[in-house]
Amino acid sequence: MTASNQRIAQELSLSKRLAPFKRLFTNPTFNSFKGIVKSIMKNADNGTFAQFSQDIGKCISSVGYFFSKAKWDATEVKRKLQQMLLNNEDTKPIEGDVLSVDSSSLAKDGDSFQFIGDVHDTTDDRMKSGYEMFAAAVVSPSRKRRWLFDFLLCSNKDPKFDSKAKYLIRLLDKAFHVINPISTVLLDRGLKFKYALAFVLKQEKNFIVRAQADMIMEDGTKKGCTFGNLKNMEGSQTINLEINNKKGWIVTYAKGTVRAWKGTIAIPMTVISVKNPSFKNPLIIVTNLEAKDTDEAFGLYQTYLLRWKIEQIFQTLKEMGLEAFRVRSMKAIVRYLTMILIVHNLLVWLLSFIEHLTRLKRKIERFLKTANKIPRLLIGGLKIFYEYVFKKRISLKGLFALKISGNV
């Protein structure tokens, strides 16, 4: 590991971050746990037993034992991680945060993987062998931060499999029980299950979900209109916009009942269509939230765009080795994915630490401009702080006389 990586590891204080998990393991198992976390951080996209064995100094069979037979509960480990995230000032949900929920295929070849099923790969637009991972992420636009809260692994060949909608409801139920400030859920069109959306409303939460142009909305007279022809709906409103010096934006919204959801969701929905001139087709969303005018409709569209953050998380996880697992049983796969989840959130904490450090640098630079007015005792403490932040030594005399320049 390079000197810069070693310094980052020290700043992260990995042992301190992992200490709360210790009571969930025996001592030997906890040592394996820490070693594998470090190995994943160091060797992205290489989840082989041989690599883990080399990094933690144990034989390959010991690594296999950790994932398959060792006494630890992945659910308890995830719950402890969630508690840590919810209690940390950098990741604790605040007003304005949203919950982004999506699923991702984990492609795997070979019948030796337990309950391996059929999944749709959106990248290639075809069916593949593998598993489906439902995940929920907290997105904080004000803090420009995102972190993965939880996941569920799904296979249509698992004897316990019932339906994707029920997996989604279980994931949402777990999130709603502990993430109180969040009131809005963002979902892609592949998760617009009416029973799941009805569950969101029953929990007194809101949803914004992407829809298809051929879905039908009805007004009070039960007259139908496809979402693609929303401007023909009675009471619809349309506005043409120029955004970032680009003309051709068209925002249309209307209110009515979604025909496909009748009998399950009876309340009127707001349907919003936004045509971005850079794309061929408009993006259409449905929400239970009201839009009083086209400005509010466009604001809901901008909120929905935050859903893309979970796509970025999936991409990051795959670069970290999300699909690189060699374990075979569902239990071991869930344990491996739990380790990836932990590493992801450790990196979120590291990023927040670096951001804080950058802000501290800016503050100390402003602070040093008034150095001549500061008592020498305070300058002594400032010297220590300066050397910690900027990683270079300076004398008291030099600090006292320092003028901020490009050298700082």
Steps between C-alpha positions, in 0.01 A plus 500: 500500500631845410582762764194705400275194535651427841425855612140469378465172693625672815259791457214257446593313819367173365537312828296766678226487235477121521520474881117519552463176302726303734227373731328336200795264440731267684856634521642282217200576278525873572866495394394338171223759466743791538752341265245439224364857528854631453558258212187615315606863546846425363409263217189625324331254262692199635287305745697177472569278798865494396525879526319508836722217625815686401385830657380362834770236540265202525448195282235497228284252693491747793371772266233263370405412857457872585242547223322166523510358853642750751253614767399851404173648382508723191167655602642605839813640335287705259285623789809614693630679187163674457505618862848644447390677182187642660696630800784658300462872428626456144253226407206556735193571281372858514202687359518511122673163464329236285504120479606368159402137438602284207608150402810376321579168337801304624597284203663164581565195284490143627247270665714465813359826641208423730155594365654687208215651302419706194555876502453773244821685419396853402844572352469225238117490513491123532447228757802357681572258781550661839329676787312826549601743771240744633663794674402822678730802517471827690568799274572835665495780238588776749813313612571355154532156653351155442535174690356150474262417783404138437455227238309177444620219272233343281487193274194370318633146553514536880224285663425798728447735205148641478508817290728795429232735633514331841880523510468871426240543775726325753788730409280811527352382830847462653601846379182675618540359851834669560538790255246743641576839334471358149153530350559445126600183315637504145456190283585402143227375266598137557379532861159662442317211669160634604495308829843639593388854413183449705721390790698824475176701522376290793817594689411867435800542272524638147631344183625617162527219246592495135223390266451391140338706226231237427357506853153658521363774722130562555327821600175526697299388197716187462622630167840345431817665377843345464787657690670560166212730398471672836442841343161372372385426855233736628652746748860432394752784494803540274790743497801543271826578678852610423749344741873573497459686170341196340151536355254219439420387855130411530333435836146359511305379801149380575307339781283189486465134587747245365291230331746215569492575873123529544368284779832528686579872481182701455630849581592737215864508390707776343658397170789713374664485159828685441650517153871569510614622156811281531292179507257349253226406748366688802551373853164421660447470875201433725467623857243542773648844569310796362632757255317832510672628188763409243781634723407251774463225239853570375622503861359147550679393181828637640441310824447181303836545326663429839400137445798473265728509806422137580606405146834663576519300824437173312777592257737571789408171671566303182839666470564388859423138411123468546480228233845352568391263779606136483284377786215269398225486763238774540609546861863552400407733211295720735797508739734603219261775387478619862878541503477707179229712666728568798794599280279732295386688809854514643596680180203737544637587846847546354363738237319703766824514704691635201226757437518612863878523473468721192258727681735514799783606271291787367402606851855495631613705200242767583592472869869554431426833332430642847812340653640829633193539722525154654671443839825306472355214707229447241763514227674209673188288475448619145851382412409144594175520309669654196758221486228235529284646222769606253746216576803731520697651784508871584663703778300717741673804358422394146135430587458831681635693202336282238310670218269284301636427154504230240743307722227416752 
